Amino acid sequence: MGTILREKTPGTGVLAYGYEAVARGALEADVKVVSGYPGTPSSGCTQALAAVAGEENIHVEWSTSERVALEVAWGAAMDGQRSMCTMNHLGMNVIMDCLKYCNNYGVTAGMVIFAGDDVGANTSAIESDSRVLASAADVPVLCPSTPNEARQLTAYAFELSETLGCPVVIRSVCQLLMTQSVVQVGERRHVPHESGFRPNPRRVVMFEPGTMAAVTIHRFIHQNLDKCRELLSEKQFDHIDAAEGPTGLICCGVCYSLTKAALRRMGITAPILKLSCINPVNAEQIASFAGNLETLLVLEEGEAFVEERVAALLQKRGMTQTVRGRISGDIPYGGELFTGDLERILHKVLLGERYNPADGAMKPFLSERNLTLCAGCGHMGVFYALRKAMADYNGGHYAAFADAGCSFMGILTPAKSIQSATNMGGCISFASGVAYTADPGVPTIALCGDGGFLHGGMSGLVNAVFNKANLVVILLDNAALGNTGVQPTGCTGTNIVGSSVPKVNLEALCRSVGVPYVASVDPLKLGETKNAILKALDAPKPAVLVARQPCVITRLKNEKKAGLAPKTAVVDPERCQRCGDCGELFCAAIIRSDKDKTTIRPDLCSACGMCVETCRNGAISVVEVHK
Amino acid sequence: MNTFHLRVAGIGGQGTVHLAKTLAAAAAAGGIRVTMIERPRSAMRLGPITCDLCFNDDDFAPFIMPGDADAVLGMEPLDGILNAEYYIKKGGLVVLQSVETPTVDEFVLVQRDSRRDDWKQELITHGVRVVTLTPEGEDMAGRNYYMLGAFLKLCPQLPVSAEAVEKQLAGQARNLEMLRRGLHSEA
């Protein structure tokens, strides 16, 4: 990673992901501080910049939450250094509180928020459109149509931010950011900036005599958006591809590239207005494009954001063109728009024909394999022990909730150890709410990862203590944000640039906020974990149990690095009675059969030893793998 | 130059993305226009992974359309079959690794998915050539490059040469060795 960031000759083409193109754009604009929170498809941008942080003398960090990341970037921008804040679409929800303040009080140096939207929720629990959220905070939004444009727009966004004195959002989606293609690099600029906190004397201090009142600032921000529109129209990132036809296509971001591909496949043309400047949209250009057209079809990923604006401005100007898109029912809400979807939509709207682009397929695409926990994951041990403990405690009646990290896997088949999952760290306060009114005989349990706990869970735990919530909190401390790519957390001991940092002592932290019972356990020891859960159930509440075991992906990497001989669990067929006890772990390395004795796949097994403990017949042992 | 669309379907932990990146880098180094999109999934091992590689396409449209893949390389047979039935074009090439990794449903139900066995007829009817290989090697990632080597041998239409791929694997002794074993296999 990092080749595109190290390329020195402008105009050179380098194979790079879309998120690396964004990182390159930031570097070309002389970014000095980068803060982010992991989430596909944005994580790679921060990681790419971290890989060159030392040689470029820039500060790069994974922050403990998106909101913290924005606050860090804002502070840096107010100190005169260009900064960037990165997150996925879920993070945009988290930053809204700070974003409103940031836009009200402004920035001194350029500040860019890079929002990677996982449209289609490929790795996320929910879909969300960052354009809508940024617009709610009156922040300008730019959406690139190609990886090359992602680099250009990111570099320009810093300039725009500095000119307007407000943050600017670069929003893109998986189809662009997770694609490798050849990107032409631009020139690196040195932007001289003086360090030193220099607040805007009219905007930054609330309630100070002589400063703008909130209402005045709000009006100023809207004037700023008008100014933004003028600046963007001069840049000509938006343009019209002229063609004959009564229906014009307004294509936003990556939909422009995909639509061109669809039209080429169909062998037809149509007038296209390509929009990369999404908030504010260029009303004059849209009105001019609409001109003598009869219909406008708006193609965009996410909500009907531009479609609504186009319809409103046509109505305001007394124009009678029909606007089609999601609101008209031509495009469904939710999910990504693939080239095939666009072909189907274009066939219907441009040609009035029904067309099924999946005609080429022999069969409909059937469900892919479901996700499961990695073989040897400590969470697997907690879920197993929880089920066993609760069966002994009251016959298995309990309510358990996880958050958005790997712990949500407990909700899935086959383990079904938890009932629901929440936002990052939200499970503790959610479980508190359940516990206030729950049947006292049905324990309430929150299972929160270390990442989620440090993100938003801590305040929930303080709230649980403060309000005497009758619940057990199990902190699944794997010292990583496993689900998003095993990024470090405050519990890891190293940060994104590899510096050693103190680990957060979760037990001490919990005690310091008044938790009356705190214990810890290694979740790979199933019996001990079961007993620890039973003890916590009978302890004063809220009780916290820290289940600590490094993420198995980290463990295997470290073992390989240390040159340790690979190990695996093996089953002695003489002793295996096919009782199925090991199967209750739901470990993917354990291969059971209705005919044969159980076996264990050495290439999948991580030699955690949990299955050894489950086997009543002593048939399983851990041995070194001999190649 | 002729376009070529390849879907690589595998499971987390095999190094499917690494393999696709190697192919993309080999193409780009030879001046071939290429896009490679990885279908993002959670980082957990054993989940589904797909990568689409489009060579010599005029437009930026990185996902392959249904029925438009010239070849499917399946690193796990069931995942390969499901992808092939949806994405392969008539007369295309499907190369499947024979080593099965149970799905969640299979290991819970302790029952083999019947789709593993009832796929052949559709593909054969559509003139698709299907090759199933049992790769050498103990580790998942090593088997991956064996499969790529065999695939390069079976698919001369792919606009990337074995030499170009070998160059990209300089310094990766194990992967290079497995690639060469695949290239010299009986595939």
Interface residues (C-beta under 8 A of the other chain):
Chain A: G13 L15 T40 P41 D118 N122 T123 S145 T146 P147 C174 Q175 M178 T179 Q180 S181 V182 V254 S257 L258 K260 A261 A262 R264 R265 F338 T339 G340 E343 P357 A358 D359 G360 A361 M362 K363 P364 F365 L366 E368 R369 N370 L371 T372 L373 C374 A375 C377 C406 M409 L412 T413 P414 G482 N483 T484 G485 V486 I553 G583 F586 A588 I590 I591 R592 S593 D594 R601 P602 D603 L604 V625 K627
Chain B: I11 G13 K21 A24 A25 A28 R33 V34 T35 M36 I37 E38 R39 P40 R41 S42 A43 M44 R45 L46 G47 P48 D57 D58 D59 F60 A61 P62 F63 M65 P66 G67 D68 L78 D79 L82 N83 E85 Y86 Y87 I88 K89 T101 P102 T103 V104 D105 F107 V108 V110 Q111 R115 E122 L123 H126 E138 D139 M140
